[in-house]
């Protein structure tokens, strides 16, 4: 059996990148996901948000189609417990996080995007507000 270094599927894809802000402040870290809407037969795609920027380029990017966009930014609630567990190498105190963005951007996202065949990367910025 011979294994190659292919993209892993037959979806035509587009690299998608951009900036994400909340109340005009870049989101320092979080996640963005592109969830297929009805009529789009493709896997969920996404990437980390770092310093207000994201880049979805795994396997060649987001498959062509219609998507709901979910953006998340979580924050650790008990930072002292998290630091203590990290320092002692023992996760004795559970660390919990809280979603910091309104649900209209994640669990009940109202954001949608259409990914069409493009030459080069598609740049899509998201400027979120309360």
C-alpha positions in Angstrom: 0.0 0.0 0.0 1.3 3.4 -1.0 0.3 6.5 1.0 0.6 10.0 -0.4 0.4 13.5 0.9 -2.9 14.6 -0.5 -5.5 17.0 0.8 -7.5 14.0 2.1 -10.8 14.7 0.4 -12.3 15.8 -2.9 -13.7 19.2 -1.9 -12.7 22.3 -3.8 -11.5 24.7 -1.1 -10.6 28.3 -0.6 -8.2 29.7 2.0 -10.1 32.2 4.2 -8.4 34.7 6.5 -9.2 37.9 8.2 -9.4 40.0 11.4 -11.9 39.7 14.2 -12.7 42.4 16.7 -15.2 42.8 19.5 -16.3 46.3 20.4 -13.3 47.5 18.2 -10.8 45.5 20.2 -9.0 42.6 18.5 -9.9 39.2 19.9 -6.6 38.0 21.4 -7.4 34.3 21.3 -10.4 32.2 20.4 -11.8 29.9 17.7 -13.7 30.4 14.4 -15.7 27.6 12.8 -17.4 27.4 9.4 -20.4 25.1 9.9 -22.1 23.9 6.6 -25.7 25.1 6.1 -28.4 23.0 4.5 -27.4 22.2 0.9 -23.7 22.3 1.6 -22.2 18.8 2.0 -18.8 19.5 3.5 -17.0 19.1 6.8 -16.8 21.8 9.5 -13.7 23.9 9.0 -12.0 26.4 11.4 -9.0 27.7 13.1 -7.6 29.5 16.1 -7.9 33.2 16.5 -4.6 34.7 17.5 -3.9 38.4 18.1 -7.1 39.3 16.3 -6.3 37.3 13.2 -7.4 33.9 11.8 -6.3 31.8 8.8 -8.2 28.7 7.7 -5.8 26.9 5.4 -5.8 23.3 6.7 -6.4 20.8 3.8 -6.5 23.8 1.5 -9.1 26.0 3.3 -12.9 26.0 3.6 -14.8 23.9 1.1 -17.0 25.8 -1.4 -20.5 26.3 -0.1 -22.8 28.2 2.4 -21.8 28.4 6.1 -22.9 29.6 9.5 -19.9 31.2 11.2 -19.3 30.6 14.9 -16.8 32.7 16.8 -15.8 31.9 20.3 -13.7 33.6 22.9 -13.5 31.9 26.3 -11.9 33.1 29.4 -10.7 31.1 32.4 -12.9 31.9 35.5 -10.7 30.6 38.3 -7.2 31.8 37.0 -5.6 31.3 40.4 -6.7 27.6 40.5 -5.4 27.1 37.0 -2.1 28.7 37.8 -1.8 26.6 41.0 -2.5 23.4 39.1 0.0 24.4 36.4 2.7 25.1 39.1 2.1 21.9 41.0 1.6 19.7 37.9 -1.6 18.4 39.5 -5.0 19.4 38.2 -6.7 19.1 41.7 -9.0 22.0 41.2 -11.2 22.0 38.1 -10.6 24.9 35.8 -13.8 26.4 34.3 -14.2 28.8 31.4 -16.9 31.2 30.3 -17.8 32.3 26.8 -17.2 36.0 26.5 -19.0 36.7 23.3 -22.8 37.0 22.9 -24.5 33.8 21.7 -25.5 35.5 18.4 -21.9 34.9 17.4 -21.5 31.3 18.5 -24.2 28.9 19.8 -27.0 30.9 18.0 -24.8 32.5 15.4 -26.5 34.8 13.0 -23.3 35.1 10.9 -23.2 33.5 7.4 -20.8 33.4 4.6 -20.8 32.1 1.1 -17.5 30.5 -0.1 -17.3 30.6 -3.9 -14.4 29.5 -6.1 -11.8 32.3 -5.8 -8.3 32.8 -7.0 -6.1 33.1 -4.0 -7.3 33.7 -0.4 -10.6 35.2 0.6 -10.3 37.9 3.2 -13.3 38.2 5.5 -13.2 40.4 8.6 -15.7 40.2 11.4 -16.3 43.3 13.6 -18.6 42.2 16.4 -20.6 44.4 18.8 -22.8 43.7 21.8 
